[in-house]
Amino acid sequence: MKRPVIIGLTGSIGMGKSTAARMFRDLGIPVFDADATVHVLLGPGGGAVAAVEEAFPGVVKDGAVDRGELGRRVFGDNAALRRLERIIHPRVFRAERRFIAKAMRERKRMVVRDVPLLFETGGDRRCDVTVVVSAPAHMQAQRVLARPGMTRERFEAIRAKQMPDAQKRRRADFVVPSGLGRGLTRRAVTGIVRKIMDGKTKGRRRRHA
């Protein structure tokens, strides 16, 4: 069986990555959502619940990890964050392998890996094509600060852990614009899929979709 083309989809917080992921799904492209997988792993009966409780006693309530409490435990503590990552990352990787194997059995031409920290974690090395969703900085801030419970301090702390948008755009094969209307974003996503179908994505040059 031929392995599908693996599209790495990423973008900093508030850039519109989730919207782009939905557009890929609308085109029939299977999307592996790393964040959603983590939610399942930490949810009721999730595969990481016991290990997280062992590492961070008291964060499990009613059979699920209290994400707010866990976040407070690891926020600003790099050692605690690395301990959590050693629990979560291997489990996400195994789930991703199962997802790609299923796509192979179904003879899918391509799949999307939706990973917020794709470049930061070196995950782009497991992709054939990389796509970054990008919006103007003022729009990013407006979107993120409108989220419930978000503060400027927390936003800046999150952004500090992410590769600068300009650097992501330089490294990506395609840059999808967000914030200038969904029609433009959708046309960019459709164009990427068309180019992959036509075999026009060889090489690692930056392209604007």
C-alpha positions in Angstrom: 0.0 0.0 0.0 1.2 3.5 -0.9 1.6 5.9 2.0 -0.5 9.1 1.6 1.2 12.5 1.2 1.5 13.9 4.8 0.6 17.6 5.0 1.8 19.3 8.2 -0.6 22.1 9.1 0.5 24.6 11.8 0.2 28.2 12.9 0.6 30.2 16.0 -2.2 30.8 18.5 -5.1 32.7 17.0 -3.9 32.5 13.4 -6.9 30.5 12.1 -5.4 27.0 11.9 -8.6 25.3 13.1 -10.6 27.1 10.3 -8.1 25.9 7.7 -8.2 22.3 9.1 -12.0 22.3 8.7 -11.5 23.4 5.1 -9.2 20.4 4.4 -11.9 18.1 6.0 -14.5 19.7 3.8 -12.4 18.6 0.8 -12.4 15.0 2.0 -8.9 15.1 3.4 -8.5 13.2 6.8 -7.1 15.4 9.5 -5.2 14.2 12.5 -5.9 16.8 15.3 -3.1 16.5 17.8 -4.9 18.8 20.3 -8.1 16.8 20.1 -6.1 13.6 20.7 -4.6 15.1 23.8 -8.2 16.0 25.0 -9.2 12.3 24.6 -6.0 11.1 26.4 -6.8 13.4 29.4 -10.5 12.9 29.3 -12.6 10.3 31.2 -10.9 6.9 30.9 -8.2 8.4 28.7 -5.0 6.6 28.1 -2.8 9.2 29.8 -5.0 9.8 32.9 -3.2 7.3 35.3 0.3 8.4 34.2 -0.5 12.1 34.6 -2.0 11.5 38.1 1.1 9.6 39.1 3.3 12.5 37.9 1.1 15.3 39.2 -0.9 13.9 42.2 -4.3 15.4 42.7 -5.0 16.7 39.1 -7.5 13.9 38.3 -11.2 14.5 39.2 -14.1 12.2 38.3 -11.8 10.0 36.2 -10.4 12.8 34.0 -7.5 15.2 34.2 -8.5 18.7 35.4 -6.8 20.6 32.6 -7.0 23.9 34.4 -5.3 22.5 37.5 -2.7 20.7 35.3 -2.1 23.9 33.5 -1.4 25.7 36.7 1.0 23.0 37.8 3.2 23.2 34.6 2.8 26.9 33.7 6.2 28.6 34.0 7.8 25.3 35.2 9.9 23.9 32.4 10.8 20.8 34.3 7.2 20.0 35.0 6.3 20.7 31.3 8.9 18.3 30.1 7.7 15.7 32.5 4.2 16.1 31.1 5.4 16.0 27.5 7.2 12.7 28.1 3.8 11.3 29.1 1.7 12.8 26.3 4.0 12.9 23.2 4.6 9.2 22.8 0.8 8.5 23.1 0.0 11.1 20.5 2.6 9.7 18.2 1.1 6.2 18.5 -2.4 7.5 17.8 -1.0 9.3 14.7 0.6 6.2 13.4 -2.8 4.4 13.7 -4.5 7.2 11.9 -2.0 7.1 9.0 -2.3 3.3 8.8 -6.0 3.6 8.5 -5.7 6.2 5.7 -3.4 3.8 3.9 -5.9 1.0 4.1 -8.5 3.4 2.8 -6.2 4.4 -0.1 -6.3 8.1 0.8 -4.0 10.3 -1.4 -3.2 12.7 1.4 -3.7 13.3 5.1 -3.2 16.4 7.3 -1.3 16.5 10.6 -2.8 19.4 12.5 0.0 20.2 15.0 0.3 23.6 16.8 4.1 23.2 17.5 5.0 21.4 14.3 8.3 23.2 13.7 9.1 23.7 17.4 9.1 20.0 18.1 10.7 18.9 14.8 7.5 17.3 13.6 7.9 18.9 10.2 10.5 16.2 9.5 7.7 13.6 9.4 5.8 15.6 6.8 6.1 15.8 3.0 4.6 19.3 2.8 4.2 22.0 5.4 1.5 24.6 5.6 1.5 27.6 7.9 -1.7 29.6 8.5 -0.9 33.3 9.1 -2.8 36.4 10.0 -1.7 40.0 10.8 -0.4 40.4 14.4 -3.1 42.8 15.5 -5.8 40.3 14.3 -4.1 37.5 16.2 -4.1 39.5 19.4 -7.7 40.5 19.0 -8.8 36.9 18.4 -6.9 35.4 21.3 -7.7 38.1 23.9 -11.4 37.7 23.2 -11.2 34.1 24.5 -12.7 33.5 27.9 -10.1 33.7 30.7 -7.4 34.9 28.4 -5.1 37.7 29.6 -2.4 39.6 27.9 0.2 38.0 30.2 -0.9 34.5 29.3 -1.1 35.3 25.6 2.5 36.6 25.7 3.7 33.6 27.6 2.1 31.3 25.1 3.5 33.2 22.2 6.9 33.2 23.7 6.9 29.4 23.5 6.0 29.4 19.8 8.4 30.1 16.9 7.8 33.6 15.5 5.3 33.7 12.7 7.8 35.2 10.3 10.1 32.3 10.9 7.4 29.8 10.3 6.4 31.4 7.1 10.0 31.2 5.9 10.2 27.5 6.6 6.8 26.5 5.2 6.1 25.1 1.8 2.8 27.0 1.7 1.5 30.0 3.5 -2.3 30.2 3.9 -3.6 33.7 4.6 -6.2 34.2 7.4 -8.1 37.3 8.3 -8.7 38.6 4.8 -11.9 36.7 4.4 -12.7 33.0 4.4 -13.1 32.9 0.7 -9.4 33.7 0.2 -8.4 31.1 2.9 -10.6 28.5 1.2 -9.1 29.2 -2.2 -5.6 28.8 -0.8 -6.4 25.5 0.8 -8.1 24.2 -2.3 -5.0 25.3 -4.3 -2.7 23.3 -2.1 -4.8 20.2 -2.5 -4.9 20.6 -6.2 -1.1 21.0 -6.5 -0.5 17.9 -4.4 -3.0 15.9 -6.6 -1.1 17.2 -9.6 2.3 16.3 -8.1 3.5 19.9 -8.1 4.9 19.9 -4.5 8.4 18.4 -4.9 11.2 20.3 -3.3 11.2 22.4 -0.1 10.7 25.9 -1.4 8.4 28.4 0.2 5.2 28.9 -1.7 2.3 31.2 -1.3 -0.9 29.3 -1.9 
